[in-house]
């Protein structure tokens, strides 16, 4: 299950710390608004991945993870989120009241404004035990922008105009704001705008690994798979200094090869998964404790098909239930 630690401002001083499926496809991990799944929320797929698995000739293959065929249905991602939100923590940033999301109406709003404009006009009326800064919602800074990115990409995108001007003289912070804007465009599903924005940047900004990854994912979402492939290949070959880099770009490369299809691409993807698994486990032909790698490999073996691959996939899926939650994939 994908988990997000994003903080969401609910107004009236309340901050939500959600812990819910982050609207992500369990196969390609892209953000999605509509999904097709079996009865298990963790088996959610975006429509393109679902369609690639359930081809016209194999429309009764069932869920890619568990094989269930009688519970496939379409549903909105928001329904899953609403159910899970009720177990998420809320804290008042003014009086420090805490509770669950479904108890938010029991919290009496603390004195103080709920938006920047009102706060500026009424700052002097905030009680002494509530500092003016505690209830203020200033213009986003860069770090806050990244924290809010998943929850409110439109707000982040709007804020980047001022941030780009503010950090124009600081190359490091300016590059972070550029990445922030590109990610916001991607999360808003403006894939054309995302690619156009990246292409409009100077070469030194275009050629950072973060921007190449965003552009590759946007091209992938647009269906420009061959063009995206060159970027995924470059990232996979070039950035190998740490295991996290090898894992990040190896998984991205493998999933792209899955989308491209064809036995050669699927075999190449399996080779990457196998290398990552071997490195994570410390030896060959041994299950690792990395849930992300294990799940991705299980899905890939199901896609490749064949009795031996399906048997291996089932074994991995069974072991995944015993992997400690601390090793679960975080987002």
CORTA-V442194 format. One record per residue. N is the residue number from 1. RES is the residue in one small letter. SS is DSSP state (helix for helix, strand for strand, loop for the rest). PSI is psi in degrees with one decimal (* if undefined). Layout:
BEGIN
n={N N}
res={RES RES}
ss={SS SS}
psi={PSI PSI}
END
This chain:
BEGIN
n={1 2 3 4 5 6 7 8 9 10 11 12 13 14 15 16 17 18 19 20 21 22 23 24 25 26 27 28 29 30 31 32 33 34 35 36 37 38 39 40 41 42 43 44 45 46 47 48 49 50 51 52 53 54 55 56 57 58 59 60 61 62 63 64 65 66 67 68 69 70 71 72 73 74 75 76 77 78 79 80 81 82 83 84 85 86 87 88 89 90 91 92 93 94 95 96 97 98 99 100 101 102 103 104 105 106 107 108 109 110 111 112 113 114 115 116 117 118 119 120 121 122 123 124 125 126 127 128 129 130 131 132 133 134 135 136 137 138 139 140 141 142 143 144 145 146 147 148 149 150 151 152 153 154 155 156 157 158 159 160 161 162 163 164 165 166 167 168 169 170 171 172 173 174 175 176 177 178 179 180 181 182 183 184 185 186 187 188 189 190 191 192 193 194 195 196 197 198 199 200 201 202 203 204 205 206 207 208 209 210 211 212 213 214 215 216 217 218 219 220 221 222 223 224 225 226 227 228 229 230 231 232 233 234 235 236 237 238 239 240 241 242 243 244 245 246 247 248 249 250 251 252 253 254 255 256 257 258 259 260 261 262 263 264 265 266 267 268 269 270 271 272 273 274 275 276 277 278 279 280 281 282 283 284 285 286 287 288 289 290 291 292 293 294 295 296 297 298 299 300 301 302 303 304 305 306 307 308 309 310 311 312 313 314 315 316 317 318 319 320 321 322 323 324 325 326 327 328 329 330 331}
res={x x x x x x x x x x x x x x x x x x x x x x x x x x x x x x x x x x x x x x x x x x x x x x x x x x x x x x x x x x x x x x x x x x x x x x x x x x x x x x x x x x x x x x x x x x x x x x x x x x x x x x x x x x x x x x x x x x x x x x x x x x x x x x x x x x x x x x x x x x x x x x x x x x x x x x x x x x x x x x x x x x x x x x x x x x x x x x x x x x x x x x x x x x x x x x x x x x x x x x x x x x x x x x x x x x x x x x x x x x x x x x x x x x x x x x x x x x x x x x x x x x x x x x x x x x x x x x x x x x x x x x x x x x x x x x x x x x x x x x x x x x x x x x x x x x x x x x x x x x x x x x x x x x x x x x x x x x x x x x x x x x x x x x x x x x x}
ss={loop loop strand loop loop loop strand strand strand strand strand loop loop strand strand strand strand loop loop loop loop loop loop strand loop loop loop loop loop loop strand loop loop strand strand strand strand loop loop loop helix helix helix loop strand strand helix helix helix helix helix helix helix loop loop helix helix helix loop loop loop loop loop loop loop loop loop loop loop loop loop loop strand strand strand strand helix helix helix helix helix helix helix helix helix loop loop loop strand strand strand strand loop loop loop loop loop strand strand strand helix helix helix helix helix helix loop loop loop loop loop loop loop loop loop helix helix helix helix helix helix helix helix helix helix loop loop loop loop loop loop helix helix helix helix loop loop loop loop loop loop helix helix helix helix helix helix helix loop loop loop loop helix helix helix helix helix helix helix helix helix helix helix helix helix helix loop loop loop loop helix helix helix helix helix helix helix helix helix helix helix helix helix helix helix helix helix loop loop loop helix helix helix helix helix helix helix helix helix helix loop loop helix helix helix helix loop loop helix helix helix helix helix helix helix helix helix helix helix helix helix helix loop loop helix helix helix helix helix helix helix helix helix helix helix helix helix helix loop loop loop loop helix helix helix helix helix helix helix helix helix helix helix helix helix helix helix helix helix helix loop loop helix helix helix helix helix helix helix helix helix helix helix helix helix helix helix helix helix helix helix loop loop loop loop loop loop loop loop loop helix helix helix helix helix helix helix helix helix helix helix helix helix helix loop loop helix helix helix helix helix helix helix helix helix helix helix helix helix helix loop loop loop loop helix helix helix loop loop strand loop}
psi={134.5 135.0 138.3 142.3 18.6 140.4 134.4 126.5 120.8 -1.8 168.6 29.0 -2.5 134.2 130.1 134.2 83.4 150.7 90.6 164.5 122.5 45.0 35.2 144.7 131.0 -5.0 -53.9 -7.8 17.6 158.5 141.4 157.5 -25.3 142.7 161.5 131.3 164.3 -158.6 -8.3 116.7 -34.0 -9.9 21.6 140.5 148.0 163.8 -42.5 -42.5 -38.4 -44.0 -34.3 -26.9 -41.8 75.8 161.5 -37.6 -19.6 40.8 -15.7 24.0 -22.2 -170.0 137.4 -25.0 -48.6 -9.3 3.0 133.3 -13.7 7.5 11.3 133.2 161.6 143.8 163.3 146.4 -30.0 -29.2 -43.2 -41.6 -44.3 -39.8 -41.4 -26.7 -31.4 -15.7 6.8 152.1 142.3 139.4 135.4 123.0 -7.7 -55.0 -5.4 23.1 142.0 152.6 -173.4 162.1 -40.3 -5.3 11.3 -29.4 -15.9 -11.3 122.4 121.4 130.5 150.9 138.3 158.9 162.8 1.0 162.7 -44.0 -47.9 -39.4 -41.9 -33.4 -26.9 21.1 -35.9 -11.6 -0.2 131.5 155.4 -35.6 -4.1 103.4 153.9 -35.7 -21.4 -27.5 -3.7 143.0 83.7 176.4 144.9 140.6 178.4 -47.0 -41.8 -35.3 -43.7 -34.4 -34.1 -1.4 -49.8 -39.1 -36.9 69.3 -29.6 -42.9 -41.5 -43.7 -42.7 -39.6 -23.5 -24.0 -47.3 -36.5 -37.9 -40.0 -43.1 -38.4 21.3 -33.7 2.0 99.1 -38.6 -49.2 -34.7 -40.5 -35.6 -38.6 -38.6 -45.0 -40.7 -43.8 -43.6 -41.0 -38.1 -42.9 -41.6 -45.3 -21.2 6.6 21.8 71.5 -36.8 -46.7 -36.3 -48.8 -43.4 -40.4 -46.6 -42.9 -21.6 -10.0 163.9 159.6 -36.5 -32.3 -38.9 -32.3 9.1 153.2 -32.3 -44.0 -35.7 -37.7 -43.2 -44.1 -41.4 -43.0 -36.5 -43.0 -39.4 -44.5 -29.5 -10.3 7.5 68.8 -37.6 -43.0 -40.3 -32.6 -42.3 -35.5 -45.3 -39.6 -44.5 -46.3 -40.4 -39.1 -36.3 -40.6 94.2 14.0 -34.7 160.5 -37.5 -40.7 -46.6 -37.7 -49.1 -51.1 -24.9 -44.9 -41.3 -43.2 -44.3 -44.8 -31.7 -40.7 -35.6 -46.0 -35.7 -32.2 -179.3 141.5 -37.2 -44.6 -39.5 -37.5 -39.9 -40.0 -41.4 -38.1 -40.7 -46.9 -42.4 -42.8 -43.8 -42.7 -42.0 -43.0 -40.2 -35.9 -24.6 -6.1 165.3 156.0 38.4 131.3 143.2 172.0 11.1 105.9 -35.8 -45.4 -44.0 -44.4 -42.9 -39.3 -39.1 -45.9 -41.9 -40.1 -35.6 -39.5 -40.8 -33.7 -178.8 146.7 -44.5 -43.6 -41.4 -35.5 -43.7 -41.5 -41.5 -40.0 -41.3 -45.9 -37.7 -42.8 -29.8 -31.2 -17.0 -2.2 131.8 145.2 -26.5 -19.5 4.5 154.3 127.6 146.7 *}
END
